[in-house]
Amino acid sequence: MAKQLTFILGGARSGKSSYAEKLAAARGRQVLYVATATAWDEEMRVRIANHQAQRPVQWQTLEATHQLGPAITAACAERAPDLILIDCVTLLASNVLLALPEPLTEQSASAALLAEVDELLAAYRAGAATWVIVSNEVGLGVVPPYPLGRVYRDALGRANQRLAAAADEVIFMVSGLPMTVKTA
């Protein structure tokens, strides 16, 4: 099977991660799991531990909070996976935006996050592995009542658009059910 990029979107608790992990297990023999979460508090530590516990032990894990493209390229130079699973762009966006200087504008946030996505896509194009990327669709809810929330929603929406445009396959998860939005 030729390499392909699958982009999986959905709301919180829609089944994105578990579906992505099932796809990775079915499509890959040597899987590199790229985890973007940062354990800011006890709840997040528990969530991270739960995700780690449900992953197959033979999968290689790369913990990376930003600059994923170069980090993945370096990890692949050491041990070449045939499938890379990134979970998730939503947390990557938080990491990138929170590192930016104040005041945060929609333009600076989008530019920083799109640069991150461009590095990711360059790493995908340069490699031989199939990729599965997970992200939240945050544009379906109410307008956030605070400026940082609106900037985040807009920047992530633009990043998701860029990833979806580059993807061979886009899947939207609804209540644990995959809906195919785009196929190659």
N, C-alpha and C positions, 0 to 999 in steps of 0.2 A: 504494500500500500504506500502510495506517495505521501509525503508529509502534507499536513493540512493544519489550518488554524481554526479551532472551534471556540466561539465566544458564547459564554453562558451568562444570561442576565436574569434577574428576577428581584422580587422584593425580599425583605427580611423574612427568614424562615420559610422560603418558598421551595427549598430543596436543592438549591444551586450546588452547594458543596458536595453533598452526597451523590448527586447525579454526576457531577464532574469526576468524582473519585471512581464511580462505576465505569464511566467512559474510559478513564485512564487505565483501570485494571483490565478492561476488555481490549484496549487498543495498544497498550504498551507492555514491553517485557522489562525494560530498564526505565523506571520512572524517576524523574527528579521533581519533587514536590517543593514549590517555592512558596514559603509562608511569609506574609507581609505584616502580620499582626504585631503590635507592640503591647506588652503587658503593663498598661498604665495603672491598673488597680486589681483587686482580688477577683472581681467578676471576670475580667479579661484573662487573668491567669488560669482560672478554671476553664473558660472557653477554649483557650489554647491547649491545655492539658487534655481536654475531651477530644479535640481534633487530632492531637498527636496519638492518642490511644486507639482511635479508629482507623488510622492509616496502616497499611501493610508494613511489617517490619523491614521487608527487603527494599522498600523505597528509600532512595536517598533524599534527605531534606536539606534545603537551603533556606536559612532564616535571613531575610533581607528586607529592610524597611524602605529603601529608596535605591536609586541607581541599579535597578533590576537588570537592565540589559547587560552592562558590564559584569555584574555579579554572576549572571547565568552563563555568559560566555566563558568566564574563568572556571566556573564549576564544570562546564562541559569539556574543557581542556583536560581536566583531571580524570573524569569518568564520563564517557559519552552516552547520555541517555537516548532512548528512541522516542520518549514522550516527556514533555515538560508540562506540569500542571501548576498554574499560578492562582493562588487563592489568598487574597483577592485584590482587585484594583481599587475597590472601595476603601480599604484600609491603607493601601499605598497612597491614595489621594489625600487621606487625612495626614499621613506622615509627611508628604511633600508640602502641603499647604501650611501645616503648623510650623514648619521650619522656615517659612518665609518671614521677612521683616514686616512689622506693622507700619503703616496701615495696609492691610491686605485689600487689593482691588480685584475685581473680576478679571481684568486684563492680566495682571501679574500672576494670579492663581492659574488661569487657563494656560498662559504661556509656560509656566513651570511644569504643570501636569502634562501638557501636550509634548513638551520636550522629553519627559520621562517615557511617555507612550512611544514617541518616535525612536528612542533608544531601544525599547522593547522590540518594536517591529523590525528594527535593523538587526538585532540579535536573532530574531526568528528567521529573517531572510538569509542570514549568513550561515545558519546551522542546517542540520539535516533532520532534526527531530520534529515530530508532530507536537503541536501545542494545544492546550486547553486553558483558556483564561476565564476566570469568574469575576463578575462585578454585579453590584446592585443597580437596579433601575430606580433612581431616586426622583425622577421627574413626574411620577404619577400621583403623588400626594399633594397635600396642601402646601402653599408657599411658606417657607420657613419664616418665623416672625422676627428673626434677628439677621443682621447683615452677613456674619460669617456663614450661617446656614445657607443663605441665598448664593453667596459666592461659591461655596462648596458644591451645591446642587448644580449650578451652571457649569463649573469647571469639570465636574465628573460627567455631566451630560455630554459635553464636548469630547472628552476623552473616550467615552463609550461610543460616540458616533464614529470616531476615527478607528477604533478597534473593530467595530461592526463592519465598516467599509472595507477594511483589510482582510476580514475573516472569510474563510471559505464556507463556514457554516455558523449560523447564529441560532441559538436556542433560547427561548424565553420560558422560564419556569413559572407555573401557576399552581399553587397548592400541591406541589410535588409532581406535577405533570409537565413533561416537556412539550413545548409547542415550537415547531420548526418555523423560523422566520426567514431564514436564508439558507440555500444550499448551493454548492458549487456547480 
